[in-house]
Amino acid sequence: MAASGARWAPTLLNMCPPDFLRRVVREAERLGVGIHLHVSESEEQVRNSLRAYGRTPVAHLAELGVFEHPTLAAHCIVVTDEDLAILAEKGVYVAHTPKTYMKLAMGMAPLDRFLNAGVRVALGTDGPASNNDLNMLEVLRITGLVHKNRVGDPAAFPHHLLLRLATQEAARALGFVESGVLKPGAPADLILLDTRDVHSFPRHSLAANIVYASHPSDVRYVFCDGRPLLWDGQLMTLDEERIRYEAERRAFRMVGAPMRLMRRYVG
């Protein structure tokens, strides 16, 4: 397993020629770290890969040896059954970020096919540039609602599965193999939620309430390996006022500048 959290991140297949990806693979081997990149986000990306390499993006990355290292593959919206078999065999984790797919009208990654094929999945938010916030509680809710509707089964994707994909599986996807569970000796990585507000009642199923009724303001305490990062709703290690000020100042500066092409994106 790669060092916890450490990843080479070559971004997109269409921006990374084969020689560059082979170098990434060599460096991942040398440093003992994993690899994270975006994979098969659109039909166009798949067509471009077939045209350039004669293989789908998943098959191409497997051929280059990328999946011989712990890999987190973001999205995988357009995948074949053969792609799924490769991902499952190589133990690749797929980062599933459904809010982004809906906001950008990308189509929906087939979570049911991932799970049925034995592909490992971790839920995520994607970046705020793609979905506006980093609300994992919202991701839980969206994932359940969207995919129940997709497969036409209200009993599909039960809340305990969604919680596992957002906690234990997400931790493992990043190399934190002991996190995501509450047991003696495991790292104390946990959040505590206040369930006293009206939207948390009735409380006969706390797990279902977390998935379908909780709000970010419910989170009152956050611990990372036992270290308190949020205590009774107050950040312990960050200057929240300063962050808000800098974020808004820089955003206004950026949107107020003349637009210019930074990089041409193709599929």
N, C-alpha and C positions, 0 to 999 in steps of 0.2 A: 504493500500500500504506500502511496505517495505520502510525503510529509503533509501533515494536516494543513489544509487550506492553500497549499502552494500549487500553482498551475502555470504552465506556459499557455498563453492565450493568443493564438494566431488569427483570431477573429473569423473571417469568412473564407471559404474555399476558393471563391473566384478572385480573391485578392492575394492568394498565397500560392505561388507556383510549386510544383512538386519538389524541386530542389530545396526550396525554403522549408517545406513541411518535413522533408527528410532531416534537415538540420535541427528542426524543433524536436523531432523524435530522438536524435542523438543527444541533444542537450537534456531532454527529459530523463533519458537513461543515465547520463552522467551525474545529474543532480538528484536523482531519485524523486522526481516530482511528477505530477500528472499534467494533463492537457485539457484545455477548455476551448471550445470553438462553436460557432453557429453552423448548423448542418441542415440542408434541405428545407429552406424556408419557403420555397415557392416552386411552382412548376417550371418557371424560367430557369432557376438555378439547376434543377435536375436536367433540363434540356441542354443547358450549356455544358454541364459535366459530361453528359453522354456524347455531345459533339466533340468536346476537347479530348476526353480520355477513354471514351467507349464504355464508361461505367457510371453508375449513379454516384452521387457524393459519398454515400455510406460505403459502397464497395470500393471507391477510390481511396478513401481514408484507410480502410482496412488493408488494402494492397500496399500502401505506403508505410504500414506498421504503426500508425497513430494509435490504434486500439489495443496495442500490446502494452500500453501504459494506462493507468487509471484515467478514464476520459469522461468529461461532462459535456455532452452534446446538447446544445440549446435548440429547442423547438422541434426539429424533425417533422415538419408539417406534412411533407409529401414523401412518403416512404412506401416501398414495395414490401411484399411478404418476404422476399429474399433479404431486403435491408433489415427487417425486423429480426430475422434469424441471425444475421451477423451481430446486431446490437446485443441480442440476448446471449449469444455464444461468448462474446468478448466481455460481457459484464459492463457494458457502457451504460452510464446513467444519462437519461434524457431529462433536461430541465423543461418543465411544462409551465407556460406562462399565459393562460387563456385570456386574461384581460387585454394584453397587448394584441393578441390575434384579432380580437373583436374591434378594438379601437382603430387598428390599422387595416381592417378588412382583409386579413391575410388568409382567411380560411381557418378551420379549427384542427389542430393536431389530434390524431385519433387515439385518445387515452385508452379506450377500451381495447383497441388492437395492441397497443403497447403491453398492457397488462396480460392479455390473453396469450401473447407470444412469449411472456416471461421476461420482457424488457424491464429493467429497473427505472423507476420514475421518481423524480423529486419535484415538488411544486415550488414555484418561485414567482417573484413579482416582475422580473425584467427591470430595466432601468427606468427612472422617472421620465426620461426623454421619450419613452415609448408608451408609458401608461399613466404618467402624472404623479404617482405616489408609490410608496413601498409598503402597502397595507396587506400583510399576509393573511389577516383575518378575512379581508375581502376576497382574496384569492381562494381561500377555502370555500367560501360561499359560492363564488362564481363557478368554480370547478364542479361542484356538486350540481348546481342548477343547470349549467350548460350541457353537461354530459348525460344527466338523467333525461333531458329533453332530446338530445341527439339520438339516444338509443331507444327512446320511448318506454322507459321503465322506471317508475318512481322508486323502486327498491334498489336500483343499481347504484353503485358508488356510495356505499353506506358511510356514515360520518366517521366511523372508526378507521376506515381505509383512508379517507381524506386526511385525517389527523396524522396517520402514520406517514403518508407521503410528504406532509409538511414538516414533520419533526424528525423521526428516526431515519427515514430514507433521505431526507434533505441533508442531515448531518453526515451520513455515510457518503453521500455524493461528493461532499467536500473533504472527505478524508477523516472526519471526526467519528471514528467507528464506535467509540464507547458512549457517545452522546445520543440524545434523543430518547432516552429511557430513564425512568426513576428506579434505581436499584442501588444497593450498597456498593460503594467503590466506584461508581460511575461519576464522571465530572458533573458538578452541580451547575449545569446549564439549564436554566428554567425561567419561566415567567409565572407570575401570580396575577390572577384576574379577580376583580371585585364583581361578585354576582348579586349584589344587593339592589341594583337598579331595576326598574319595572320591566325592562325588556328581557331580563334574565329569568322572569317568572312565567310559568311554574318551573321549578328546578328538578323535575323528576329525571331529566337526562342532561347532565351538565355537558357531556361531549357534544350532543346535538345542539345545545344552546351556543357553544363556542363556535361551531361551524356556521349556524344559520341565524344567530341573533346577537353575537357579541360585537362590540364597538372598540376601536383603538383606545378610547378613553377608559375602558375597563381594565387595561393593563396598568397595574400599580407598582409592580416590582419586577425587575429583570436582573438575573444573576448570570455571570459568565465564569464558569469554573469556580464558583463560590464568591466571586467578586461582585458586589452590587453596582450595577450600572444605572439603574433607575430605582429610586427609593420613595415610596408613597407618591408617585407621579412626578418626582423631581429628578432630572438628570444629574448624575454624580460626577461625571468625568468630562462633560462638554459644556461650553458656554452657549446655551441655546439662543440667547438674545443676540450675541455676536454672529452666530451662524445665520440667523434670519436676516440680519442687516447685510451681511456680505453676500448672501445668496440673492437678495433682491437688488442690491446695488449692481452686482455683476450681470444679472439677467437683463436689467434695463439698459446697461451699457452694450450688451451683446445684441439685443433686438433693435437698438437704436443705430447700430453701425450699418453702413451700406452692405448689401448682400453680395457675396462673391463665391464662386465655385471653389470649394476646398478639395474635392475629390469626386471623380466621376464613378458612380456605382452602376454596375451592369449585372443584373440578375442575382 
